[in-house]
């Protein structure tokens, strides 16, 4: 079996290969791009896959996609990287589940000559990837914190704040959004690299919902047991917020609690319109993924790696606060505009 036939047989056996366009230019014939997401059921990652697929088709390159079984599934992501190295991929786009544990395997890929780009969630350290295309997650958290503080006015100083985070080992995106919210709300933040130790007394506690509706519901139930007077709820993403709302509704508290979130998917923006979420920070996964595929192709052709935005360690793909209750001094867009930009 020739090397080319063997490569194509491996791709056919792989679970997630896409065919190359018939009109692909000659240089595209050997370009394989890998996309590895945290899960395959979160609308954010579904849209990311859609963006990468469309760009790969446009450029005439092969895309192979992989996903963890659950948020935090590092083992599946390790296996995916090793498969892509064996397949001769030119680059890997990854939303890392465990931003520290995946680093040695990422190094293995880079040592093998692959371009590795983190999407949405920076590695720890961020320099462990060749590049990062992401929302400014600290800014996303800060915007919803500033908005919530403005909505409460003088009552913010006596707030009872519930924090529904992602994972207990605190991946980078989890930390950035959490401490960003705390900063925007005016809470005391002793450590911008971690949360949970020596914090402002207004924080009731943290629960880890794994970015899912079920986790948000359970986490909210636990925090309500700890403090029935919670009146502000921060959530890592909109599926978590949806679950938290169900717990609040069951407790008869859904109308007197202010909830904020991050993502900007269509279901989440519709929940802002319905009053389930007060405001959400909208990010743009399709752009992250399509830019990532383009960057791998450019690297394969020229050897040039993508550069970060000026003054940052990553390329900022943008964020907008979505709400129909704008606060002075806090930039935002309307729900109508948010719906025109949403995904999922």
N, C-alpha and C positions, 0 to 999 in steps of 0.2 A: 504493500500500500504506500503510495507516495505521501510525502509530507502534506501536500495540499488536500488530497483525498482524506487523509487522517484528520486534518483540521476540520473539514466540513462534516465528517462523520461525528466528531465530538460535538460540534455545534448542533447537529440534528438531534443527538441524544440529550443535549442540555434542555432543561425545562423551559427556558425562556428566550430562545434566540429569535430574532426577526430577520427575514430575508433581505438581501441587498436589492436595491432598485436596479432594474435591467439596464438603465441608462447611466449607471454609476460611472464616474470617471475612473481611469486606470489606477490612480493613486489611492482610491477609496477601497479597492478590492481587499486589501489586507488589514483594514482598520476595524478592530472590535472595540467597542466601548461598553464598559460594565456600569450598571446602576444598581446600587445596594441600598435599600431603604430599611427603616426600623421595622415596619410591618407592611402588609399589602392591603389592609382594610381601612385605614384612616384616609378620609377624603384628601387630605393634604398630600399624602404619598401617592395616591391614585393620580392626582393631577400632575404631580412631579413626573410620574411614569409617562403620562400622556404627553407632556412637554418634551421629554427626552425622545420618545418614540417618533413624534412628528419631526423633530430636528434631525434625527438619524435617517429617517426616510428622505427628507429634503436633501441631505448631503450624500446619500447613497452609501452609508456605512452600516455595519451590523451592531445592533444593541442587544445585550444580554442583561436581563433584570433578575434580581434576587431580593428576598426580603426575610427578615426575622420572623419567627413564629409569634413573638410578642415583643412589646417594648422592653428593652433590656436584654434581648437575646443576642449576646455577643458571640456565642459559639457558631451560630448560623452565618453571621457576618464574616467570621474568620474563614469558615469553609468556602464562602462565596469568593473571597479575595484569592484564596489558594486556587480555586477553579479557574478564575480569570487569568492568573499568572500562567497556569498550565495551558490555557487556550491561546496564549500569545496576545492578549489584549494590549492596546496601546495606552489605555487610561481607565481609571475607575472613579466614578462619582459615588459618594457614600454619605448617608445621614447616619452617623455612628450612634449605636445604642449605648455603648459604654465608652465614653470618650478617652479614657485612660487605657483600658484593657486592650483596645484594638490597636494601639500604637505600634507594638512590636510587629504585628502582621502587616500594617501599613508600611513600615520601614522595609520589610521583606519585599513588598511590591515595588517600592521606589528603588531599592537596590537592584531589582530586576529590570529597571528601565521604564516602568509604568509611571504615568502622570497620575497623581492621586489628588482629587479635589473634594473637600468636604462641602456638603450642601446643608444649609440651614443650621447645623449644629457643629461648632468648631471642635476640633480635636484638642486634647489637653496634654501637651501644650499645642497652641494653634499652629506653630511652626512644624509640627509633625506631618502636616499635609503640604503639598506643593502650593496649594491655594485654597481659599474658602470663599464660596459664594453664599451669602446669607443675608437675612434681615438683620438690622441692628437690634438684636434681641433685648439689650439693655434699654435702648430707646423705646422699644415696643412696650416694655414693662413700665417705663417711666411715664409714658403718655397716659396709660390707663390709671396710673397712680395719681398723676396730677389732676386728671378728670374727676376721679372719685373724691379727692380732697376738695376740689371746687364745688362739687355737688353737695357735699356735707356742710361746707362752710365752717362755722364755729364748732359744730358737733364733731368735727374730725379729731379734735384733741381728746375726746372721750370715746373714740370708736372702739368696737370690739371686732377685730379683724381675723378672719379665717383664711388660711393659706392652703390651697389645694394644689400641690406641686406634682412633679412627674414621678421621680424615682428616688429612693432613699440614698443612693450613692451619689446623687447630685451631678448628673452630666452638665456640661457647660451651658447648654440652652436653658436648662432648668434654673441654674444659678442666676444667669443673666436676667431672665424675665422676673424672677422673684425679687432680687435686690434692686432691679430697676423700678419695679412697682413700689417697693418700700421707700426708695429714694424720692420718687415722685409724690408719694403720699405724705412725705415728711416724717417718716419713721426713722428711728435711730438705727443705723446700719454699721455695726462694728467691723464687719469683714465683707468686702465686695467679692471675695473669692468663694465664700461659703455662706450658708444661712442656717439659722437655728440655734446659735449659741450667743448668749448675752444680748438678746434682742429687746426691742421696745416692748414694754409691758402691755401695750395695746394689742399685740399679736396673741391670739388665743392659742394657736398652735399650728403645726404643719401635718398634713396627711398626704400620702403619695398614691395618686389615682392611676398611675401608669398611662396617662393620657387618654383614658377611656371612660365611657359613660358609667359603667358599673363601678369603677374605682371612685369616680366623682361622687356618686350617690353614697357609697359606704363611707368615704372620707368625711362628707358633710354630716352624715348621721353621727359619726364619732365626735366631731368637733361640737355639734349641737348638744351632745350629752355633757361635754366638758363645760360649755358656756351657752345656755339657751338665749343669751342676749346678743349673740352675734348680729351685727348689722352691716358688715362689709365682707364680701367674699372675693378673693383673688383666685383665679383658676389658670392653670398652665395653658389650657387650650379649650376650645368650644365643646368638644365631646364631654370633657370633664365638667364644664359648666352645665350642660344639659342634665347630667346625672345629679349634680348638686341641686339643681332646681327641683327635681323630683323629690329629693329628701326635704327640701324647704317646704314644698307644697304639702307633703304628708304631715309636716309639723305645723302647718298653718302659718308659716312665716314668709311665704313667697312674695308678699306685697310690701314688706317692711325691711327687706334686705337689699342692699345695692351690690350687684355682682358685675365683675369685669373679667375680660378674657383676652386671648391672643389667638389669631389664625386668620379670620376673614373669609372662611368658606361660606358658600351660599346658605347652608342650614344655620350657621352661626349668625350671619348678618340678618337673616329672617327672624332669628331669636332676638336680635336687637330691636327690630321693628315691632315685635310682639311684646317687648318689655321684659322678656326673660333675662336678657343681658342688658346692662345699661350702656356699655361701650365696649368695643373690641378693637384691637390693633390688627390691621389687615396686612398680611404678607403675601408674597407672590411666587409660589413654588414652580409654576410653569416657566417663569423667566429664569429662575435658578438652574433648572434642569436643562433648558435649551441652551443657555449660555455655557453650561458645563460640557455638553456634547460638542459645541463649536470649539471650545478651548482645547479639548482632546484632539480634535481633527487638526487644528492649527499647530498643535505641538507635534503631531505625527508628521506634518508636512515641513515644518520649519525648525522644530526644536525649541521654539519660544514658549515660555510659561506665562500664564496670565498674571497681571499685576493687581495689587489691592487698590482700593479707593484712596485718594490722597489723605494722609494723616491717620489711616486705619491699617489694621493687619489683615483685613478681609475686603472683598468687593461687596459693597452695600447694594442690595437689590431693592431697597426701599420699604417703607412702612407708612401706613396712614391710619389715624384714629377714626373709627366709624361710629357716629352717634347722631341722633336727632336732637340732642340737648347740648349744643356747643358751650364750652366754657371760655371766658375771656382769657387770652394768653396761652391757650392750649390748641394748637392747630388740629383741625379735624375735617372730615368730609361727611356728607349726609348719608343716611341709609340708602337713599336712591342711588347715589353715586357708588356707594359700596357694593350694591347689588349689580351694578354694571361692570364692576371689576372683580367680582367674587368667583369662586371656583368650587367644584364638587357638587 
